């Protein structure tokens, strides 16, 4: 298995209403991450890129969503991996506070 580069671990930030509430009230930030990334790699990437102290990382695989037109099934969205990163109290990631 090839080693992931630091910037290949985090794919994009996930900005939704729920993630905005989490960042404001719980110091949690949501990212789409590489499917083969583990919690240790995610923690190191967030700490080095955003210069914050990570307390906890939760990961989950979001299933693909299927749609239907008549009798035909199709994929509306692909399967992806999500990470919820909790940072120390008093620290923020400015990317989300625009």
PEGI-V489445 format. One record per pair of residues at least 4 apart in sequence whose C-alpha atoms are under 7 Angstrom apart, sorted by sequence separation. I is the first residue (numbers start at 1). J is the second residue. D is the distance in whole Angstrom. If there is no record, write none. Layout:
I:J:D  I:J:D
This chain:
4:8:6  5:9:7  15:19:6  16:20:6  17:21:6  18:22:6  19:23:6  20:24:6  21:25:6  22:26:5  23:27:5  33:37:7  37:41:6  38:42:6  39:43:6  40:44:6  41:45:6  42:46:6  43:47:6  44:48:6  45:49:6  46:50:6  47:51:5  68:72:6  69:73:7  87:91:7  4:9:6  15:20:7  22:27:6  23:28:5  37:42:7  47:52:5  68:73:5  22:28:5  23:29:6  47:53:6  67:73:6  68:74:6  22:29:7  47:54:6  66:73:7  67:74:5  66:74:6  67:75:6  66:75:5  67:76:6  19:29:7  65:75:6  66:76:5  19:30:6  43:54:6  64:75:7  65:76:5  65:77:5  64:77:5  65:78:7  43:57:7  64:78:5  64:79:4  14:30:5  63:79:5  13:30:6  14:31:5  62:79:6  63:80:7  13:31:4  14:32:6  39:57:6  62:80:5  12:31:6  13:32:6  61:80:6  62:81:6  12:32:5  61:81:4  62:82:7  10:31:7  11:32:5  60:81:6  61:82:6  10:32:6  11:33:5  60:82:5  10:33:5  11:34:6  59:82:6  60:83:7  9:33:6  10:34:6  59:83:4  9:34:5  58:83:6  59:84:6  8:34:7  57:83:7  58:84:5  57:84:6  58:85:7  9:37:6  57:85:5  56:85:6  57:86:6  56:86:5  54:85:7  55:86:6  54:86:6  55:87:5  9:42:6  54:87:4  55:88:6  53:87:6  54:88:6  52:87:7  53:88:6  9:45:7  6:45:6  52:91:6  50:93:6  35:80:7  35:81:5  34:81:7  33:81:6  32:81:6  33:82:6  32:82:5  33:83:7  31:82:6  32:83:6  31:83:5  30:83:6  31:84:7  30:84:5  29:84:6  30:85:6  28:84:6  29:85:5  28:85:5  29:86:6  28:86:4  27:86:6  28:87:6  27:87:6  27:89:7
